[in-house]
Amino acid sequence: MRRLVIVGGGRMGRSLASGLLRSGWIRPSDLAVAERYGETRRELEEHFPEVEVVEAPVPAASAVLAVKPADAPEACAALSRLGIARVMSIVAGVRIATLEEHLGPSTVVLRAMPNLPAVIGAGASGLAGTASASEDDFAWAEGVLSAFGVVARMPEHLLDAVTGLSGSGPAYVLTLVEAMVDAGVGEGLDREVSRLLTVHTLLGTARMLTELGDPAIELRARVTSPGGTTAAGMRELERHGFRSAVIEAVAAAANRARELGTSAH
Ligand SMILES: NC(=O)c1ccc[n+]([C@@H]2O[C@H](COP(=O)([O-])OP(=O)(O)OC[C@H]3O[C@@H](n4cnc5c(N)ncnc54)[C@H](OP(=O)(O)O)[C@@H]3O)[C@@H](O)[C@H]2O)c1
């Protein structure tokens, strides 16, 4: 039997397959990708010549569900008919209880919330599972998700917080980038130069945080000398409520995730 079937060959399903094959986590002959749309199937066959690409899910030890939320019930029903023992869903907003309803009681269900940079293997995912999920099931899910980047385990209710923080986070950071690029242009820099300097400021700062492991507040103190230029800039950020705007944005997105999760599906 195959080790894994990925249901949904869209952006996320495809990125997952690429990451798992590239890292050697799985051999092409152990993987199948189910995609109901013929045109996308042909693209997948071209991209993954040694992987079986099918229209409907096929038997496998485990499955990853990577379809749009509205398609999740139907895809779960197909997996349930095949008796697949372990399913991890990356479908946004669909609760474990809902997945269990469609999968049946004998399936172990895990649920993850990745984010956009997962498509280049630089994502951040939250992971939750049912009480019946064993250490082995979690280790398997973490192995799969490592193709997407870093992963943190938590109780399911906190996945809404993950949605607000790292799920929507790329949009907040991209807004900061746009504003900084415009500001650089406003100060007389070429747009391309401003973009280069902004993006590498972000990248360099993120690398310092991950590679040095120092708290953000300490790194910030290092570039903020008394009465200096950064202190003048920081005072404006505080005056405009920058920090509070970020806190409220994360809270609003997490609340919206809670609302969608209780009303839909
Ligand atoms: N993109 C992100 O950053 C991100 C982050 C976190 C979570 N997610 C979640 O991940 C899931 C996948 O996202 P995506 O961006 O990859 O979506 P997508 O590009 O729309 O991919 C979903 C694919 O699954 C196919 N499909 C649907 N039902 C199927 C079935 N029963 N059997 C086989 N294939 C089926 C769809 O085919 P059709 O085209 O025919 O519908 C589509 O090609 C979504 O639920 C999304 O909410 C995405």
PDBQT file of the ligand as one rigid body, heavy atoms in Angstrom, charges set to zero:
ROOT
HETATM    1  N1  LIG A 301      -2.736  29.029   0.547  1.00  0.00    +0.000 N 
HETATM    2  C1  LIG A 301      -2.445  29.213   1.833  1.00  0.00    +0.000 C 
HETATM    3  O1  LIG A 301      -1.589  30.029   2.217  1.00  0.00    +0.000 OA
HETATM    4  C2  LIG A 301      -3.134  28.403   2.902  1.00  0.00    +0.000 A 
HETATM    5  C3  LIG A 301      -2.761  28.558   4.241  1.00  0.00    +0.000 A 
HETATM    6  C4  LIG A 301      -3.405  27.779   5.205  1.00  0.00    +0.000 A 
HETATM    7  C5  LIG A 301      -4.387  26.891   4.829  1.00  0.00    +0.000 A 
HETATM    8  N2  LIG A 301      -4.713  26.765   3.524  1.00  0.00    +0.000 N 
HETATM    9  C6  LIG A 301      -5.787  25.827   3.175  1.00  0.00    +0.000 C 
HETATM   10  O2  LIG A 301      -5.266  24.784   2.377  1.00  0.00    +0.000 OA
HETATM   11  C7  LIG A 301      -6.293  24.312   1.520  1.00  0.00    +0.000 C 
HETATM   12  C8  LIG A 301      -5.756  24.230   0.102  1.00  0.00    +0.000 C 
HETATM   13  O3  LIG A 301      -5.397  25.533  -0.331  1.00  0.00    +0.000 OA
HETATM   14  P1  LIG A 301      -4.868  25.802  -1.815  1.00  0.00    +0.000 P 
HETATM   15  O4  LIG A 301      -4.421  27.218  -1.850  1.00  0.00    +0.000 OA
HETATM   16  O5  LIG A 301      -3.933  24.727  -2.205  1.00  0.00    +0.000 OA
HETATM   17  O6  LIG A 301      -6.245  25.613  -2.638  1.00  0.00    +0.000 OA
HETATM   18  P2  LIG A 301      -6.456  25.307  -4.171  1.00  0.00    +0.000 P 
HETATM   19  O7  LIG A 301      -5.284  25.801  -4.959  1.00  0.00    +0.000 OA
HETATM   20  O8  LIG A 301      -7.832  25.724  -4.532  1.00  0.00    +0.000 OA
HETATM   21  O9  LIG A 301      -6.348  23.726  -4.203  1.00  0.00    +0.000 OA
HETATM   22  C9  LIG A 301      -7.374  22.821  -3.859  1.00  0.00    +0.000 C 
HETATM   23  C10 LIG A 301      -7.406  21.730  -4.948  1.00  0.00    +0.000 C 
HETATM   24  O10 LIG A 301      -8.079  20.555  -4.509  1.00  0.00    +0.000 OA
HETATM   25  C11 LIG A 301      -8.931  20.089  -5.555  1.00  0.00    +0.000 C 
HETATM   26  N3  LIG A 301     -10.028  19.261  -5.021  1.00  0.00    +0.000 N 
HETATM   27  C12 LIG A 301     -11.138  19.717  -4.389  1.00  0.00    +0.000 A 
HETATM   28  N4  LIG A 301     -11.917  18.664  -3.989  1.00  0.00    +0.000 NA
HETATM   29  C13 LIG A 301     -11.286  17.545  -4.371  1.00  0.00    +0.000 A 
HETATM   30  C14 LIG A 301     -11.580  16.147  -4.227  1.00  0.00    +0.000 A 
HETATM   31  N5  LIG A 301     -12.676  15.719  -3.623  1.00  0.00    +0.000 N 
HETATM   32  N6  LIG A 301     -10.700  15.241  -4.737  1.00  0.00    +0.000 NA
HETATM   33  C15 LIG A 301      -9.581  15.653  -5.347  1.00  0.00    +0.000 A 
HETATM   34  N7  LIG A 301      -9.238  16.964  -5.509  1.00  0.00    +0.000 NA
HETATM   35  C16 LIG A 301     -10.071  17.902  -5.028  1.00  0.00    +0.000 A 
HETATM   36  C17 LIG A 301      -9.396  21.373  -6.193  1.00  0.00    +0.000 C 
HETATM   37  O11 LIG A 301      -9.940  21.132  -7.458  1.00  0.00    +0.000 OA
HETATM   38  P3  LIG A 301     -10.998  22.211  -8.137  1.00  0.00    +0.000 P 
HETATM   39  O12 LIG A 301     -10.106  23.243  -8.757  1.00  0.00    +0.000 OA
HETATM   40  O13 LIG A 301     -11.769  21.403  -9.098  1.00  0.00    +0.000 OA
HETATM   41  O14 LIG A 301     -11.834  22.773  -7.024  1.00  0.00    +0.000 OA
HETATM   42  C18 LIG A 301      -8.119  22.208  -6.205  1.00  0.00    +0.000 C 
HETATM   43  O15 LIG A 301      -7.314  21.969  -7.309  1.00  0.00    +0.000 OA
HETATM   44  C19 LIG A 301      -7.476  25.280   1.647  1.00  0.00    +0.000 C 
HETATM   45  O16 LIG A 301      -8.476  24.705   2.442  1.00  0.00    +0.000 OA
HETATM   46  C20 LIG A 301      -6.881  26.478   2.333  1.00  0.00    +0.000 C 
HETATM   47  O17 LIG A 301      -7.834  27.106   3.142  1.00  0.00    +0.000 OA
HETATM   48  C21 LIG A 301      -4.116  27.499   2.553  1.00  0.00    +0.000 A 
ENDROOT
TORSDOF 0
